[in-house]
Amino acid sequence: MEYKLELVLIPVTDVDRAKKFYTGQMGFDLLVDTPIGPGKRIVQVTPPGSACSIGFGTGVTAAPPGSQQGLHLVVSDIVVAHEELAGRGVEVGDVKHYDQGGWGDGPHPDRGDYMSFAEIADPDGNLWLLQEVNQARA
């Protein structure tokens, strides 16, 4: 039996502002934007190349806006992804790497998988981490 993660809900304050951020600035694809009952709406967007989407809306989660922390967006080249997102107006933290028990500036010197990161927060403060994997095969 396979279990596939398809959708992660994130709490937002303003659905239209979040939709604009994720589709316009982050470059996610819009899959769904529909009412789901009186006073309820769901928006579902997917990062390019991902099998898992995020969803947000009104009446879809009781979690407080900005409380989703640590979602990972895996990229094959964190430097290119950082430049691309910053060029679209996304506030991306500096690239940093973890090596031998501590943090250092820039990507991992060997571009080791799962070692380089950069933080992104959406307009509500939901925190994302870019994480580099498979850079050697990029």
Helices and strands as residue ranges (DSSP letters): E 7-9, H 15-20, I 21-25, E 29-37, E 40-46, E 53-58, E 69-75, H 78-87, E 96-99, E 102-105, E 116-121, E 127-132, G 135-137
